[in-house]
Amino acid sequence: MSKVKTEDFKFFDPEELQKPFTGAETLVDHWWLPDAAGRVACYRGSAPQCNKDKRVADIIINSFDWAEGIIQIPVAYVGRNNGFYDHRHYQEA
């Protein structure tokens, strides 16, 4: 499997994703792949790199050279902004 380029990702601090906001999609007990700074990613800003099933994370972690482990976030709030996940968009509106 080929590696996906780091520049294809937008990274978020997990703490930021745990702040609820109007219009958010709520992801409960998903497994995420953090980078060396502990941030989690959305691919091209439109697909959170998480899964409800940890076995998926166990398999795909080797596809990302930036991934530094697997963490579970109890509740994450993400939103869509013109096809991009960005929770801050709704807070600014």
C-alpha positions in Angstrom: 0.0 0.0 0.0 1.4 3.4 -0.9 1.9 6.1 1.7 -0.4 9.1 1.6 1.4 12.5 1.6 1.3 14.5 4.8 0.3 17.7 2.9 -3.0 16.0 2.0 -4.1 16.3 5.6 -5.5 19.0 7.9 -4.6 18.5 11.5 -6.6 19.3 14.7 -5.9 19.2 18.4 -8.2 16.6 19.9 -9.2 19.1 22.6 -10.6 21.4 19.9 -12.7 18.6 18.5 -14.3 18.0 21.9 -16.0 21.4 22.0 -19.6 21.1 20.9 -21.1 23.6 18.5 -24.4 24.0 16.6 -24.5 22.0 13.3 -21.7 19.6 14.3 -21.6 16.0 13.4 -20.9 14.0 16.6 -18.5 11.1 16.4 -18.6 8.9 19.5 -15.8 6.5 20.7 -13.9 6.7 17.4 -10.3 5.7 17.1 -7.9 8.3 15.6 -4.3 8.4 14.3 -2.4 11.2 16.0 0.8 12.8 14.6 3.9 13.4 16.6 2.3 16.6 18.1 -0.8 14.6 19.2 -3.0 16.2 16.6 -5.6 14.1 14.6 -6.2 14.5 10.9 -8.8 14.9 8.2 -7.8 13.8 4.7 -7.9 16.7 2.3 -9.9 18.4 5.0 -13.0 16.4 4.2 -12.7 13.0 5.8 -11.8 12.5 9.5 -9.1 9.8 9.8 -11.0 7.8 12.4 -13.1 4.7 12.7 -15.5 3.2 15.2 -13.7 -0.1 14.8 -10.1 -0.1 16.3 -9.2 -3.0 14.0 -9.4 -0.6 11.0 -7.0 1.8 12.7 -4.6 -1.1 13.5 -4.5 -2.0 9.8 -4.2 1.5 8.2 -1.7 3.1 10.6 1.1 1.8 8.5 -0.2 3.7 5.5 0.6 7.1 7.1 4.2 8.1 7.8 3.0 10.8 10.1 0.9 8.5 12.4 2.4 8.0 15.8 -0.1 5.7 17.4 -3.8 5.2 17.9 -6.0 7.0 20.4 -9.7 6.9 21.2 -11.6 10.2 21.5 -14.9 9.7 23.5 -16.7 12.5 21.7 -15.6 14.6 18.7 -17.5 17.3 17.0 -16.8 18.0 13.4 -18.6 20.2 10.8 -18.8 20.7 7.1 -17.8 23.9 5.5 -18.1 23.7 1.7 -17.0 20.1 1.8 -14.3 20.6 4.4 -14.5 19.5 8.0 -13.8 22.6 10.2 -15.4 22.9 13.5 -14.3 26.5 13.9 -16.4 27.7 10.9 -19.6 27.3 12.9 -18.3 29.1 16.0 -17.4 32.1 13.9 -20.7 32.3 12.1 
